[in-house]
């Protein structure tokens, strides 16, 4: 009997949590060990096409405007009915809003295994939201985190350690492999970047919706880098309401001719192929998908030492870690990599090897299925599970669980 698994996502926009959820659903479907269902609170976004390619009979949508109005109650009833009718064995949620809604619905429907997620260490949620999420965690049988740093934060906040399981993000290497063989000039044209001889691109891939990404520190570092390496140019790939204020800051710093905003980046592989150094400037993270993409593309990384960054980056071997908000040190590390191209290349190649060994899609799938097995065995002993799944033998290094 195959396992009925429902993944509940907030939307199908190209955020890190959404991409990881859709990828996991695909991996499970392809493994033929799960019968996968996907539902959303908002069905807009480009990733919906990826879900449709899975051939699912339907994608239920439960639109919310609040957790506390009549509509929320109606959507909750609809979701509970769906879970019961489809005899869902596992509900896995992937962010704050789906944790709250999905764990409540799964508990009411008496779903045997309920798995919530936490993917950030701080800087994203208000005090009230944290209280609400703690309630959702109490309804969950397990909480998946994508970094040990997130585990430590949850334990600090009072969540029991034995309830927390680390499953590292998995990276599909196809995402950092250019779809077709195009030359540098074509790629620069595609992103409206200058073809000027000698231009060297330093890139950050992060949404421009949240101040926690701290693009301002990146831009302040960019000014210092440009003073030392005048041919350097700086690419901000992402979209969001902070775009105009960041453009204004770039102009204020005298970088209006050297900073480029690409907007939504759908061709990350091509952009990284023309980038020499890649940066993460966040004040807080869970585990950054961008870091994985940079390393998989064999690019040296300069990242703030937040969240799970040091679980991927080995200082001086695959990149550099700097304190959040430290534009001066960030600039110094970028400059050193631009001035020592051989060392930068070696760091990038080492980083790619780390991704292949530790952060593969196969490792993500194996660790997740083994978590399902562990929780289902526990439920079977209690006489409440409807299905079972055999454990997966480990291959390479993968996410840990305790």
C-alpha positions as CSV (number, residue, x, y, z in Angstrom):
1,X,0.0,0.0,0.0
2,X,1.6,3.3,-1.1
3,X,1.8,6.2,1.3
4,X,-0.6,9.1,0.8
5,X,1.4,12.3,1.3
6,X,0.1,15.9,1.1
7,X,2.4,18.8,0.7
8,X,0.8,22.1,1.6
9,X,2.6,25.2,0.3
10,X,1.9,28.9,0.7
11,X,2.0,29.7,-3.0
12,X,3.8,28.6,-6.2
13,X,6.1,31.7,-6.4
14,X,9.8,31.0,-6.7
15,X,10.8,31.4,-3.0
16,X,13.3,29.0,-1.4
17,X,10.6,27.2,0.7
18,X,8.3,26.8,-2.3
19,X,11.0,25.4,-4.6
20,X,12.1,22.9,-2.0
21,X,8.5,21.7,-1.4
22,X,7.7,21.3,-5.1
23,X,11.1,19.5,-5.6
24,X,10.4,17.1,-2.7
25,X,6.9,16.4,-4.1
26,X,8.5,15.6,-7.5
27,X,11.2,13.4,-6.0
28,X,8.6,11.4,-4.0
29,X,6.4,11.0,-7.0
30,X,9.3,9.7,-9.1
31,X,10.3,7.3,-6.4
32,X,7.0,5.5,-6.7
33,X,7.0,5.0,-2.9
34,X,4.4,7.8,-2.3
35,X,1.1,8.9,-3.8
36,X,1.7,12.6,-3.7
37,X,-0.9,15.3,-3.3
38,X,-0.1,19.1,-3.4
39,X,-2.3,21.8,-2.0
40,X,-1.8,25.6,-1.6
41,X,-3.1,28.6,0.2
42,X,-2.5,30.6,-3.1
43,X,-2.2,28.8,-6.4
44,X,-0.4,31.7,-8.2
45,X,3.2,31.5,-9.3
46,X,5.4,29.9,-11.9
47,X,6.1,26.7,-9.9
48,X,2.5,25.6,-10.4
49,X,3.5,24.4,-13.9
50,X,6.1,22.1,-12.3
51,X,3.3,20.7,-10.1
52,X,1.0,20.2,-13.0
53,X,3.6,18.1,-14.8
54,X,3.4,15.6,-11.9
55,X,0.0,14.6,-13.3
56,X,-1.9,15.2,-10.1
57,X,-5.7,14.9,-10.5
58,X,-6.2,18.2,-8.6
59,X,-4.5,21.0,-6.7
60,X,-6.8,22.1,-3.9
61,X,-6.6,25.7,-2.9
62,X,-7.5,27.2,0.5
63,X,-7.3,31.0,0.2
64,X,-6.9,32.9,3.5
65,X,-7.2,36.6,4.4
66,X,-6.8,35.9,8.1
67,X,-6.6,33.0,10.5
68,X,-9.5,34.4,12.5
69,X,-12.4,35.1,10.2
70,X,-15.3,33.1,8.8
71,X,-13.4,32.4,5.6
72,X,-10.6,30.7,7.6
73,X,-13.1,28.5,9.3
74,X,-14.7,27.5,6.0
75,X,-11.4,26.8,4.4
76,X,-10.4,24.7,7.4
77,X,-13.5,22.6,7.0
78,X,-12.8,22.1,3.3
79,X,-9.3,21.0,4.0
80,X,-10.3,18.6,6.8
81,X,-12.9,17.0,4.5
82,X,-10.3,16.6,1.7
83,X,-7.8,14.9,4.1
84,X,-10.4,12.5,5.3
85,X,-11.8,11.7,1.9
86,X,-8.3,11.0,0.4
87,X,-7.2,9.1,3.5
88,X,-4.0,11.2,3.8
89,X,-1.3,9.5,5.9
90,X,1.2,12.3,6.1
91,X,0.7,16.1,5.9
92,X,3.9,18.1,5.5
93,X,3.8,21.9,5.7
94,X,6.6,24.2,4.6
95,X,6.4,27.7,6.1
96,X,4.7,29.8,8.8
97,X,1.3,30.1,7.2
98,X,1.0,26.5,6.1
99,X,2.2,25.3,9.5
100,X,-0.6,27.1,11.3
101,X,-3.4,26.2,8.8
102,X,-2.1,22.7,7.9
103,X,-1.4,21.4,11.3
104,X,-4.8,22.6,12.5
105,X,-6.5,20.8,9.6
106,X,-4.4,17.7,9.9
107,X,-5.1,17.4,13.7
108,X,-8.8,17.8,13.2
109,X,-8.8,15.1,10.4
110,X,-6.7,12.9,12.7
111,X,-4.0,12.5,10.0
112,X,-1.5,9.9,11.4
113,X,1.7,11.8,10.7
114,X,1.9,15.6,10.9
115,X,5.1,17.4,10.0
116,X,5.7,21.1,10.2
117,X,8.7,23.0,9.0
118,X,10.9,25.9,10.2
119,X,13.4,27.4,7.8
120,X,14.6,30.6,9.4
121,X,16.4,31.5,12.6
122,X,14.9,35.0,13.2
123,X,14.1,38.4,11.8
124,X,11.0,37.3,9.9
125,X,8.2,36.8,12.6
126,X,6.5,39.1,15.1
127,X,6.1,38.0,18.7
128,X,2.4,37.2,18.1
129,X,3.3,35.1,15.0
130,X,5.8,33.1,17.1
131,X,3.2,32.4,19.7
132,X,0.7,31.2,17.0
133,X,3.4,29.0,15.3
134,X,4.3,27.4,18.7
135,X,0.7,26.3,18.9
136,X,1.1,24.7,15.4
137,X,4.3,23.0,16.5
138,X,2.4,21.4,19.4
139,X,0.0,19.8,17.0
140,X,2.9,18.4,14.9
141,X,4.5,15.1,15.4
142,X,7.8,16.4,14.0
143,X,9.3,19.7,12.9
144,X,11.7,19.6,10.0
145,X,14.5,22.2,9.9
146,X,17.0,22.8,7.2
147,X,20.0,23.5,9.3
148,X,21.3,22.7,12.8
149,X,21.3,26.5,13.4
150,X,17.5,26.4,13.1
151,X,17.3,23.4,15.5
152,X,19.3,25.3,18.1
153,X,17.0,28.3,17.8
154,X,13.9,26.2,18.2
155,X,15.3,24.5,21.3
156,X,16.2,27.9,22.7
157,X,12.6,28.9,22.1
158,X,11.3,25.9,24.1
159,X,10.6,23.2,21.4
160,X,11.7,19.7,22.5
161,X,14.9,18.6,20.8
162,X,13.6,15.1,20.1
163,X,10.7,16.5,18.0
164,X,13.1,18.3,15.6
165,X,14.7,16.6,12.5
166,X,17.3,18.2,10.3
167,X,16.8,17.6,6.6
168,X,19.2,19.7,4.5
169,X,17.9,21.4,1.4
170,X,18.5,19.4,-1.7
171,X,19.8,21.0,-4.9
172,X,18.9,19.9,-8.4
173,X,22.2,20.3,-10.3
174,X,20.1,21.0,-13.4
175,X,19.2,24.3,-11.9
176,X,22.8,25.5,-12.1
177,X,23.5,23.9,-15.5
178,X,22.8,26.3,-18.4
179,X,19.9,25.1,-20.5
180,X,21.7,25.6,-23.8
181,X,25.2,26.5,-24.9
182,X,25.3,30.3,-25.2
183,X,28.4,32.5,-25.1
184,X,29.2,35.2,-22.6
185,X,28.1,38.0,-24.8
186,X,24.6,36.5,-25.3
187,X,24.3,35.9,-21.6
188,X,25.2,39.5,-20.8
189,X,22.6,40.7,-23.3
190,X,20.0,38.4,-21.8
191,X,20.4,40.1,-18.4
192,X,21.0,43.6,-19.8
193,X,24.5,43.6,-18.4
194,X,27.3,45.6,-20.0
195,X,29.6,44.0,-22.5
196,X,32.5,46.3,-21.7
197,X,35.8,44.5,-21.9
198,X,37.1,43.5,-18.5
199,X,33.9,43.8,-16.5
200,X,33.8,41.4,-13.6
201,X,30.5,40.6,-12.0
202,X,29.8,40.1,-8.3
203,X,26.3,38.7,-7.8
204,X,23.7,38.3,-5.1
205,X,20.6,36.3,-5.7
206,X,17.9,37.2,-3.0
207,X,14.4,38.6,-3.0
208,X,14.1,42.3,-2.6
209,X,11.0,42.0,-0.4
210,X,12.5,41.7,3.1
211,X,15.1,44.0,4.8
212,X,16.5,40.8,6.5
213,X,18.3,40.1,3.2
214,X,20.3,43.3,3.9
215,X,21.1,44.4,0.4
216,X,22.2,47.7,1.9
217,X,25.3,46.1,3.4
218,X,26.0,44.5,0.0
219,X,25.9,47.9,-1.7
220,X,28.1,49.5,0.9
221,X,30.6,46.7,0.4
222,X,30.2,47.2,-3.4
223,X,31.4,50.8,-3.1
224,X,34.6,49.7,-1.3
225,X,35.2,46.9,-3.8
226,X,34.8,49.3,-6.7
227,X,37.4,51.6,-5.3
228,X,39.9,48.7,-5.2
229,X,38.7,46.9,-8.4
230,X,37.3,49.6,-10.7
231,X,36.2,47.0,-13.3
232,X,33.9,45.3,-10.8
233,X,30.1,45.4,-11.4
234,X,27.4,44.3,-9.0
235,X,24.3,42.3,-9.9
236,X,21.2,42.1,-7.7
237,X,19.0,39.3,-8.9
238,X,15.5,39.3,-7.4
239,X,12.3,41.2,-7.3
240,X,10.4,43.1,-4.6
241,X,9.2,46.4,-3.2
242,X,12.7,47.4,-2.0
243,X,14.0,47.8,-5.5
244,X,13.4,51.5,-5.8
245,X,15.0,52.4,-2.4
246,X,18.0,50.2,-3.3
247,X,18.4,51.9,-6.6
248,X,18.4,55.2,-4.8
249,X,21.1,53.9,-2.4
250,X,23.3,52.7,-5.3
251,X,23.0,56.2,-6.8
252,X,23.8,57.8,-3.5
253,X,27.0,55.7,-3.2
254,X,28.0,56.7,-6.7
255,X,27.4,53.2,-8.2
256,X,24.5,54.0,-10.6
257,X,26.7,52.9,-13.6
258,X,28.0,49.7,-11.8
259,X,25.0,48.2,-10.1
260,X,22.4,46.2,-12.1
261,X,19.0,45.0,-11.1
262,X,17.8,42.0,-13.1
263,X,14.4,41.6,-11.5
264,X,13.1,38.0,-11.2
265,X,15.8,35.6,-12.2
266,X,14.4,32.5,-14.0
267,X,17.8,31.5,-15.5
268,X,20.1,31.3,-12.4
269,X,22.5,29.0,-14.2
270,X,23.2,31.5,-16.9
271,X,23.6,34.4,-14.5
272,X,26.1,32.5,-12.3
273,X,28.1,31.4,-15.4
274,X,29.2,35.0,-15.9
275,X,29.7,35.8,-12.2
276,X,33.1,35.6,-10.5
277,X,32.1,36.0,-6.9
278,X,28.7,35.4,-5.3
279,X,27.4,37.0,-2.0
280,X,24.8,36.5,0.7
281,X,24.4,39.5,2.9
282,X,21.4,38.4,5.1
283,X,21.0,39.4,8.8
284,X,19.3,36.1,9.4
285,X,18.5,32.9,7.5
286,X,17.6,29.3,8.0
287,X,19.6,27.7,5.3
288,X,20.1,29.7,2.1
289,X,19.3,28.0,-1.2
290,X,21.4,30.7,-2.9
291,X,24.5,29.5,-1.1
292,X,23.9,26.0,-2.5
293,X,23.4,27.3,-6.0
294,X,26.5,29.4,-5.8
295,X,28.6,26.5,-4.7
296,X,27.0,24.0,-7.1
297,X,27.9,26.5,-9.9
298,X,31.5,26.3,-8.7
299,X,31.6,29.9,-7.6
300,X,33.4,31.1,-4.4
301,X,31.0,32.5,-1.8
302,X,31.2,35.4,0.6
303,X,28.4,35.1,3.0
304,X,27.3,36.4,6.4
305,X,27.7,34.0,9.2
306,X,24.0,33.5,9.8
307,X,21.7,30.5,10.0
308,X,23.2,27.4,8.5
309,X,25.8,29.1,6.3
310,X,28.8,27.5,8.1
311,X,27.2,24.1,7.7
312,X,27.9,24.5,4.0
313,X,30.8,26.9,3.8
314,X,34.2,26.0,5.1
315,X,36.1,29.2,5.9
316,X,38.9,29.7,3.4
317,X,38.2,26.5,1.5
318,X,34.8,27.0,-0.2
319,X,34.3,30.7,0.6
320,X,34.4,33.2,3.4
321,X,32.1,34.0,6.3
322,X,31.7,37.5,7.7
323,X,29.7,39.0,10.4
324,X,26.2,40.3,9.4
325,X,26.3,44.0,8.7
326,X,30.1,44.1,8.3
327,X,30.5,45.8,4.9
328,X,34.2,46.4,5.3
329,X,35.1,42.8,5.9
330,X,32.7,41.7,3.2
331,X,34.4,44.0,0.7
332,X,37.9,42.8,1.8
333,X,37.0,39.2,1.1
334,X,35.4,40.0,-2.3
335,X,38.5,42.0,-3.3
336,X,40.8,39.1,-2.3
337,X,38.9,36.7,-4.5
338,X,38.8,39.1,-7.4
339,X,42.6,39.6,-7.1
340,X,43.5,35.9,-6.8
341,X,41.5,34.2,-9.5
342,X,43.3,30.9,-9.1
343,X,42.4,30.6,-5.5
344,X,38.9,31.7,-6.3
345,X,38.6,29.0,-8.9
346,X,39.9,26.3,-6.5
347,X,37.4,27.4,-3.8
348,X,34.6,27.2,-6.3
349,X,35.5,23.7,-7.4
350,X,35.8,22.5,-3.8
351,X,32.4,24.0,-3.1
352,X,30.8,22.0,-6.0
353,X,32.2,18.8,-4.6
354,X,30.7,19.6,-1.2
355,X,27.2,20.1,-2.7
356,X,27.4,16.8,-4.6
357,X,28.3,14.9,-1.5
358,X,26.1,16.5,1.2
359,X,23.2,18.5,-0.4
360,X,22.0,16.3,-3.2
361,X,18.3,15.7,-4.1
362,X,18.9,12.0,-3.3
363,X,20.0,12.8,0.2
364,X,17.0,15.0,0.8
365,X,14.6,12.3,-0.4
366,X,16.2,9.5,1.6
367,X,16.3,11.5,4.8
368,X,12.6,12.5,4.4
369,X,11.4,9.0,3.6
370,X,13.3,7.6,6.6
371,X,11.6,10.2,8.8
372,X,8.2,9.1,7.5
373,X,9.1,5.5,8.3
374,X,10.2,6.4,11.8
375,X,7.0,8.3,12.6
376,X,4.7,5.7,11.0
377,X,6.3,2.9,13.0
378,X,5.7,5.0,16.1
379,X,2.0,5.4,15.0
380,X,1.6,1.7,14.0
381,X,2.7,0.8,17.5
382,X,-0.1,3.0,18.7
383,X,-2.5,1.4,16.2
384,X,-3.4,4.6,14.3
385,X,-1.4,4.4,11.1
386,X,-3.1,3.4,7.8
387,X,0.0,2.7,5.7
388,X,3.7,1.9,6.1
389,X,6.9,2.7,4.2
390,X,10.2,0.8,4.3
391,X,13.3,2.6,5.4
392,X,15.7,3.8,2.7
393,X,19.3,2.6,3.0
394,X,21.7,5.6,3.3
395,X,24.0,6.4,0.4
396,X,26.2,9.5,0.7
397,X,26.3,12.0,3.6
398,X,22.8,13.4,4.2
399,X,20.8,15.4,6.7
400,X,20.9,14.3,10.3
401,X,18.2,13.5,12.7
402,X,18.1,13.3,16.5
